Amino acid sequence: MAAPLAADIPLVTLAAVLLVVAFRMGGWGEFRLMRRRPQGDVLVFLTTFALTVCFDLTKAVGIGVILAAGLFVKRVAETTQVQAMTGEQGEPGHEQIKNLPGDLVVYRVFGALLFGAADKLDTVLRRTGGEVNVFILHMVSVTSMDTTALDRLEDLHAKLHRHGRHLILCGPHTQPYFMMGKAGFLDLVGRDNVAGDIDAAVTRAKLLLGGRK
């Protein structure tokens, strides 16, 4: 007896099979977990789901990837911090480095310096007052950097250089170091002004300030 052809199967049966397959592929358990997920993740999930239902999977995946990338950049920007390592006694969120000249300031950067977080370097630019002659940027906790952040560093160096001041880079990691080197920024700053640790950076700063203690 010959096997039944697809044309012999009622459309109602095929529709039922399609509904069962779609139901099993839906990942409905994720909806129960949405209350415990961050709002950004929930938004990306619901948007992708709605686009899949209303349009097609190809468009939904493409837009979902773009939304997820934007969410990632936003979170990187939120976690990146630029904090002073010198300041008034008791000033919250600031570390103290003792025995520094008054015209030397140290800022420490935490996290990745991507274009979403580069605005925080603009804050540093505005804080660079007229009394600062040497600016140390402590980069030991900077995991990565992009060209937008590099542009901000170039702006910082240009501002300091115009006023006869100096920028010292302290402890840059491999990726930022090679990126700044390839762009010629390390030569612009001066290789002597790239220090391996904070002690070496402070020693270099005091030398630039004329050997002050």
N, C-alpha and C positions, 0 to 999 in steps of 0.2 A: 504494500500500500504506500503510495507516494506521500512524502511529508507535505504538510500544508504550506502554501506560499504565504508571504507576508500580506498579499492582497486578500487572502482568505480570512485574516484575523480581523475581527470587528474593530472599528476605530475606538469604540468605547473601551475595549480591553487595552488597546495601546495607550489611550489617555490615562487609564488607571495605572498602568505600569510607569508612565512618565511621571505621574504625580507621586508615586511611591519613591522613585529614584530621586526626584527633586527634594522630597521631604527628608530623605536620608542624607542628602548632600548639603542641606541647609545650615548645618552647624547651629541648631537652635539652642544648644546649651550655652552658647555665648551670650544670648539675650538674658539669661538668668544671672550672668556674672557682671552685667553692665553696671549695676549699682556699686560694685567694688572696683571698677576701673576708673582711671582719670577721665575727666570730661573730654579732653582732646582725643583720646583713643576711641571713646564712644562716638564722637562726632564723625571721625574717619570711618568707623565701622558702619554706622547707619547710612552715611552718604554713599559708601561703596555698595552696600546692600540695596539701597533704593535705586541706584543707577543700574545695577544688574537686573533688577525686576523691570524697570521702566524702559531701559534701552537694551544694552547687551553687555556681555562680560568683558569684551575688549576695552570698551570705553570706560567701564567701571574700574577695571584694574589700573588703567592709565591715570585716571583722575585720582584714584585712591593712593597711588604711589606719590603723586605730586603733593597731595595733602599730608601724607605721612612724612615726606621730606621737609615740608614747611614746619610741621610739628616738631621734628627733630632739631631743626635749626633754632626754633623758639626755645626749646628746653636747654640747648647748649648755651644760648645767650643768657638764660636765667641762672645757670649754674656758674658761669664765668664771673669772677670777681676781681676787682682791682682795689687793693687795700694798702694804706700807708703803713710802713713799719716804723715810722717815727711820728710823734704827735704830742699833744699836751698830756700830762699825767692824768690817767683815769679816763681818757677819751675812749669810748666803746668801739670795739672792733679793730683796734690798732695795736700793733706790736711795738715794743720799745727796743731800740738799739742804742746802747749807752755810748757816751763819749764821742758823739758826732758833731762836727762843726755846724753852726747854725745855718749856713748857706748851702747845706747838703741835704737832699731829701731822697728817701728810698721808698719805692712802691713795689709791691709784690703782686704778681698776676697769677690767679688760680684758674685752671681749666683750659679749654681750647679757645683760641682767638680766631673765630670765624667771623664772616661779615655780619652775622646777627649780634655778635658781642663786641664788635669793634667800636661801637658808640661809647662804650665805657672808657676807651682810651681818650675820647674827646673830653670826658670829664677830667682826666688827668691833665690834658692840655690847659684847661681853664684854671686848674689849681696851681699851675706852675707860676708862682708869683715872682715879683721883681727881686726878692731877696734870695732866690735860689740860683746858685752858680753851677752846681753839679747835680745831675739827676740820675739816680741809679734805678734801673728797671730790673727787678729780680724775677727771672723767667724760669726758674728751676721747676715750677709746677705747671708750665705751659706745655701741654701735650702735642698741640698742632697749631698751625697758623695758615691763613690764606692771604691772598693778595690785598684784600681790603684792609685787613689788620696791618699788613706791611705798609700800606699807604699812610695809615694813621701814625705809624712809627716814623716814617719819613717826614710827616708834618711836624711831629714832636721834635725831631732832630733839627729840622730847618728853623723852627721857632727859637730853639735854644741857641743854634749857631748864629742867627741874626743878632742876638744880644750878647755874643761872646761867651756863651755858657757851654756846658759839656753834657753829653749823654753817655752813660756807661751801661752796657748790657751784661747781666750777671747770670751765668749758668744756663744758657739756652740749650734745650734738648736737640736731638739729632735732626728732626724734621724742620723745626724753625731755623736751626743753625744753617743747614744746607740751603734752605730757601732764601734766607737773607744773604748768604754768600753768593748764590747764583745770581741774585738780583743786584749785586754790587753794594748792598747796604752796609755790610761789615767793613768794606774798604772805605765807605763814606764816613762811617762813625770812627773808624780807625781800629786796627787790630789790637792795639794796646788798650783800647777801651772796651774790650770783650773779656770779662773775667770768668774764671771757673767757679768761684764761690763768693759769698758775701764778704768774707774777710779780705780777699784779694781785691774786690771791687771797692771797698772802703779805703784800702791802702792806696789804690790808684786815684781815688777821688781826692784824698789828702795831698797826694803829689801834685795834682792839677791845681789844688787850692794854695799851693806854695808851701807844703810841708806843715800845715797846721795840725795840731794835736787835738 
